[in-house]
Structure formats: C-alpha cells, structure tokens
Amino acid sequence: MQPTLRRPYRRAGVAVLATATCVVLAATLAPTASAAIPVPNAGSSTGDGWETRTVARAASKVVGQSAPGMSIAIVKRNPNRPDEAITTTYHFGMADKERHRPVGVQTQFEIASETKTFTAALLAKRITEGHSDLDDLAQDYEQNVTFPTMGGAAITLGDLVTHRSGLADDPGNLNAGCPGGGTHGCSDAKALYNRTLLWEGLEAPGALADAPGSAWLYSDFGFGALGTLMADAYEPGHAEPRFADVVQRELTGPLGMTGTVIESPTPDLAVPYSNGTPTDLWYNTGALAGGGGLISTASDMAKWVAATLGYGDDPLVPVLQSMLEPIPGVSPTNMPHMQMGMAWQLFPAQNGINRPYAFKNGGASGTTSATYLMPSEGWGVTVMANGDDSAATDGAAFELMRELAPDYPATPEGAVGSLSFGSLGS
C-alpha cells in the first residue's frame, strides 16, 4: 500500500477501513468451483487480507477467461488521516503470453475511451482559467472547417464533452486514409486519420445523426474533434494537432504520470488479445486521438483517480473534480437516470450501491478498461485487461466497488443485479 495524496476532509463520519498490509496471503486465496483464484504477481502493492481476496476473486473471472492479464488500482481514504489517500495495485497474469512476460508495475494498457476524461480535462482547465465556456460554439475554435448544423442548432463545446453533439460514433470517412482511399479498412486507420480528413468528415453529408443538443449519442467522432480543438487551442499553428504533447504538458506531467503516453508499441505495453489471439493495436495517434489514444499503467491511473476524487494540492485537483458536476441535458433513452459530467457518466444510487457513482470505460481491439468513482466516499477503482470482453472487465470493476467501497457490505453470494454500465467507446 502507498499513502499518497491529501484530500480536503468533508465528512464527519468515516467508515473504518481495515489496516492495509503489503503481504499477499496466498494461502487464503482458496479456489472456487469455476476458476482457480490467482495470486497477485510480483510488484503488486496489496491491501489487507479481505481486499486481497476480494480482488483475486474478481480477477479470477477475467484472467485466463477473457484476458491473459490485468491490472487493478484502488484508491481509498486513509482511515487515520482522512485527507490522505491510500492506493493499492494488483497485477495478474501475462502481458504477453507468447513471450511469457507477466503483468507488472510498468505494464501499460490501452485505455481507449478512458482517454476522453483527459480530453475533457483539457477543456475543464481552460474553463477554470477563463479561456473557454461550455456554451462556446465549436465553430468559433476553427475557421478552416464548417461544423455541421441541424434545425438551426449548432454544436457547442458542452455538446462535444457530453455526447450530445449529434455526431455519429465514428466519422463516415474513418478509413479514408487507408490504402485504396477507404474502400477497405486497415489496422492503422486511426493513425492515418489526419486533420484534413477530420475536417472533411465534419463537412460530409450525414455527419450529424441528430440535431446538436437533442439526443445522447456516444461519439468517438465528437471527442476526437474536441481533442483536436483543445490541442490547437493550447498549441496553435501546427500542421497536425499536438494532442499528446499538450496532454503531457498540461495534465500527465504535473501529476507525475510518466507511463501515460500516446498509443505506441512500447516494450511495456500489454499485447492486446481478441478471443485469445494477439490482435492489432488501434494506433489512435491521429486527429481522433482525443477519443481514445492513450495508454497507461495502474499506478498512473491511481494518480488520475485520486486527483479526480480531490486528493492532493496540485492545481489540477479542483479542475478534475469539476468534471464530476452534472451538466444539464438529455440522457440516453435506455438510461434515463444517468447524467453527464465532462466525459464521466454519473449514476444515482442503484444496483446495491447506496451512493451516487461515476463511470467511464474503454475498449480497443483487444484491450478493455473500466473506472468507477464514489466521490462522496473518496473511493475509486480502475481495472485494465488485455482482452476484448468489455462486460467482464466492467463487471469486475463494478464488483470491486460493490464489495470494497466504504459502508457497503458485499452482496450475498449469487445475488447479481441489473448493472447499468455505460456505452463502450474506442
């Protein structure tokens, strides 16, 4: 365990957490009928016996099932110093089955659509500094493209950051950079999708599925456009958007997130697997990177979660906290009680969880991730796995919140609710 960052203390009563330990009690991890309970790999920084067993049970439903490996980061309030966070990290299985490389402290995973929280943070930072507003028109940030309108409604920055822009999930010309001019897709379509293609996609007939502000429609296209607009706002005048550079300078650098970088085949990157077979990275490094272009580690995601929950005194902390404030507007028809923050999907108490919580997940060709936050309790979890079963990864993260978040006893064995997961993006 690692005491890390301080958080302003806001509650009179604090749930008592068992004293965390760094000892993995492997002998207590008894197998279940369905799968052997895995032991955390070397480098894991574990909590007490109850947390370690609970994490291992959740991991057993993923590791060796839908993914060869996974990392889990948990952030919780220090019971002895409530303004401080304790983080624990767990690593299981293999980052690369073929080379027998285990998941460890340095292992990076594609976080795909969880990148959207970083893109939103760039906007939140500009809003905090007085340079932008949610009501600003996207058109006002770029004069070399005409953003689509419908029924007199124009796209705002607030629409883009809440999936209410009306833009389709992917641009219609997503494969236009591939050999053959888009007649066939290619594994690096997103890397080849440059600023020119983004502008052409926005101006193409049918770019809007709905009028801006009239419906909730998950959109990588919209967040890709927002990422490019924000990169240009921070670093104008470049032929291609400097999204990766801006994220490092404005966000990950100040928070010490050295393992969070633009998607690339680094030596520490977990190999993505689809149905147990290695598959391609998405190489989401072009003009859509703001929708899903980052890779990260468990320890880095713990820092991101901790700052979003309010721990620490970095100037980014209140910026990230502001992203959890509900932004009025339409909700998905199948999740009418869901509200939107900036990229975060906000849910009321439900499914055995007695406090509101926030959610964001991501999925690439062979990697999935999910983060749940319980802001009132200063508690959060991120799960990352190198497999393509998003339901399994989301389910493991939700199970950990249900069983480990303060004040919430575990649901009786076998009792499974109807879980309201958010839509999966890139």
N, C-alpha and C positions, 0 to 999 in steps of 0.2 A: 504494500500500500504506500501511497505517497501523499502526505499533506501538501496541498498545492496553493490554492489561491483563496483570498479572503472575500467574503460576501457581506454586504450590509445585513445585519440581523433584523428580521422583520416579524418574527413570530414570538409570542410569549411562551408558548409550549413547544418543545421539540421532542419528536419521537426518539426514544432511546435506541441507539444502534449498538449491536454487539461489538466488542473490541475487535478491530481488524487485525489480522496476522499475516505474515508473509510465508507461512508454512502451508504447503499443499498436503492435505491429509488424504493421500492417495488411497489408503486402506478403507476410508469411509465411503469411497465412491462406488457403491455396490452396483452391479449391472441390473438392468431391467429386463423384462421378458422380450422387449422389441429390439434393443440395441445395447451394446456394451457402453458403459459410461466412460468417456475419455478422460485422461489425466492431462491437465494443462502442460503445455510444452515449457521447456526451459526459457527463462526470461519473463515469464508471467509474474505479475505483481498482484498477488491474490488477496482476497478479503478473509473473513472468518470462515469457519467450517460450514455454516449454513449457507452463506453466499456462494462459497466454492462448490458445494454440492448442487445448489440450485443452478448455477451457471453450467456446470458439467452436464446436468440433466438436459438443459435446453440445447447445449451443444451436441448432445448425442442424437438429437432429432435432425441435425444438419450434417455434421461431419461424418463422412462415409456413407451418407444417404444422398443428399442433393449437392454436396460440395466436398472436395477433399480437405479443405481447411477453412478456418475462420478466426477472426479476432474480435474480441468484445472489450469495450471500455465502459466502465460505470463511474459516474460522478455522484457523490453524496455529501451531505453536510456532516462535518466533524461534530460529534455529539458533545465534545468537550470544549470546542471553540466554534460556535455556530456560524461565525462569519468566515469560516475557512472550509474549503472542500477537501475531501479525500477522494483520490482516484484509484481504482483498481483496474488492471488489464489482464486479459486472459487470451492465450494463443493455443490453438488446437490444430492438429492435423498437418497437412502438407500444402506448402505454397506451390510446389512443383512436384507432381507425382513421378514424372519420368526421371528427374534428377535427384529425387529423394531429399528435396530441400524443405525443411519444416517451416511452418509459420513461426515468426519470432518478432522481437521488438521492432526491427527495422522493416518488416514486411509491409509493403504498400498494396492497397487495393484500389481499383477504380471505384470512385464513389458516385459516378454518373450524375443522376439528377439531384443528389445532395449538394452538388456544385451550385445549384440555384440559390441556396442560402448565402453563399459567398457573393454571388451576383447581386442579390438583394441587399447585402451588407454594403456594397459599394454605393448603392442608391441611398440607403439609410444614412450613411456617413455624409453624403452630400446634403441630404435634408437637414441633418443635425448642424452642419456648418452653414446652412442658409443659402446654399447654391442651387438647390432643386426643391421641387414640391411634387407630391403625388398627383396633383391636378395639372402639372405641366403636360403639354402636348408632346408626344414623341416627335412629331414633325418639326418642332422648334429646335431639336437637337441635331438635325441632319438636313442639309439643304440639297444634297445630291440624290435624294430619293423622294418619291411621293408616297407617303404612307397611305394605305387604303382606308376608305371611309364607307359607311353604310347607313342609309337613312338619316344623313346629317350628323351622325355620331363619329367622332374621331378618337383615335387611340391615345390614351394618356399613359404616363409612367405608372400610375396606380393600376391601370388595367393590365399592363405587362407583368407587374410583380405579383398579381393575384390571379392569374389565369383567366382574366375577364376581357382580354383584348379582342376576342373573336377570331384570332388567327388559329389556323389548323395546328395539330400537334407537330407535324413536320412540314417544311415548305414543299410545294409541289415539284420544285426543281432540285430536290435534295441530291440526286445522282448526276446532276448536270456536269460536274467536274470529272466524272469517271470516263475512262476510255469509251469512245463511241458516242460521247455527248449526252449520256444519260439514258440511252436505250436499255442499258443493263446497269445494275448496281455494282458496287465494288466495296471491298472491306475498308478502304480509306476514304469513303465518300465524304465524311465529315471533315477530314483533314484537307480535302480538295475544295471544300465549300468556302470560297473566299468572299470578301466584301462585295465584289461585283455581283456574284451570284445571289448574295443575300438581298441586295437592292432589287435585282431582277425578280426574285421570289416575292418580295413585298409588293411589287408593282404588277405582278401577274394576275390575270383574271381568276377569280375564285380564291384569292389568298385569304379572304375572310369567310369563315363558316357562319358567323353570327355578327350582328351589329356590336361594336365595342360597348362593353358595359352591360349587355343584355343577357348574357349567359356565362356560365362557368365551363370552360373547356381547357383541359390540360394542354399546355403548349410549349414544347421544346423550341419551336419556332419563335414564340414570343420572348422567351427568356434568352434565346440566342441573340435576338435583336437587341434586347435590353443590355446584355453583356457587351455587345459591340458599342452601343451608345455610351455606356458608362466608361469603357476603355478609352473611347475618343474624348470624353469629357475630361478625364484625368490626364490623358496624354494625346492631345490633338496633333494632327498633321502627319500621321503615318499612313503609308500605303495600305497596310493591314492593321487591324486592331491589336493593341498590345495588352490583351486581356491578362495573360499570365504574368507579365511584368507588373501590371497595376495591382493584381491580387497580392503578389509578393510584397510590394512596397507598402500598400495601404492596410493589408489585413494579416497575412500569414507571417510576414517578417516581424511586425511589432509583437505578435503573440508567441513568437518562437516556434512556429510550426514548420520546421525545416524539412519535414518529409512530405509536405503538401505542395505538389507542383502540377504543372500541366501534364496531361496524359502522355506517357512515353514509356518505352520498354526498358526501364531501369533494371539493374541487377537485383533489386529487392522487390520488384513487382510480382505479385502473385499471378501465376498463369491462370487465365480465365478458362473455365470448362463449361461446356454445354452437353448435357446428357453423358457426362463422364469423359468427354473427349475434348482435348485442347481446341480452343476456338480463337478467333481474331480479337485483338483489341479494337476499340472503336476509333482510336486516334482522333478524338474530338478536339482538334487543335486549331480549327479554322474559325470562321466568323460565327459559328454556333456554339463555341466553347462555353459561353455563359450558361448554356442549358445543361451541360454535363461533361465538362472537360478536365476535371481534376482527379488526381489520385492522392491517397492519404494513408496514414498509419493510425493504429489505435490510440497511441499516446497523443498524437496531434488532434484527433477528433475529440479526445477527452478535454484538451485545452479549449477547443471550439465550443463544446457543450458547456464547460464551466464558465466561460466568459458570457455565453448567452443566458445562463442562469443567474448571472450577476456577481460571480466570484471574481475578485481581483480589483486592482485600481487602475488598470490600463484605460486610457480614454476611449478605447473601443467598447468597453463593457456596456455603458449605457446605450451605445449605438446598437449593439446586438440585442440588448433587452427590448429596445423599442420595436424590433421586428416581430415581437410576440403580441403586440397590441392589435386587436381586431380592426379590420378595415371594412367599413360597411359596403355591402354589395350582395349580388346574387350568390347562391350556393349551388352545389351540384344537386340535380333533381333526386338522385338516389341517396344523398347525404344532406338532407335539408337542415340539420342542426350543426353542420360544420361551418365554421367561419374561416376567413383567411387573414393571416398576418402577412408579413412580407416574406413570401415563399413558404412559410410554415402553415400547415393545415392545423386548425385549432378545433378541439373537440370538447364538449361538455363531459361531466362525469357520466360514465356509462360502462357497460360490459364488466361490472365488478370493480371498476376504478372509481373511487369516490371523490376525486378532484379533477378539474379540467386538465387536459394534457395537449401537448403539441406533437406533431409528427411530420417527418419527411423521410422519404426513402429514395432509392435509386436502383437502376438495373441496366447493365450493359449486356453484351452478347453472352458473357459467361461470368459475370460478377454481380452480386446484389448487396445492398446495404440498407439499413434502416436505423433511424434515430427517434427515440421518444424522450420527451421532456415533461417533467411535472414541476412547473415553475414555483408553485406555492410551497413545495417541499424541498426545493433546491436539489432535485434529483434528476438524473438523465442517464441514458444508455445508448450506445451505438454498437451495432452488430454489422460486421462485414464478412462476406463469404465469397469464395471463388467458384461459385456455381450459379446456375441460371434460374433457380426456383425462388422467385421473389416471395411467394406465400410462406415458404419455410423460413426464410430469413426474417420477414416481417413478424411471423408468428413467434419466433424465438425471442425477438426484441420485446414484443408485447407480453409474453410470458414472464420475462425478467422484470418488467415494470409491475405487472400484477402481483408477483410474489416478493419482490425485494424493495419496492418503493416504501417509504416510511408509512406506518399506520395502516398498512393493508395486509391482512393475513392472506396466505395462499388460498386460492380457490380449491375446494375439495377435489381430490384426485378423480379425474374423469369428467369433471364439470367444465364444459367448454362453451363459451358464449358466442354470439354472432359478432365477429370483430369488424369494426369499421376502419379498415385500412384505407389509406389514400391511394390515388391513382399512381401507377408506376410510370416514371418518365424514362429518360435515356439512361 
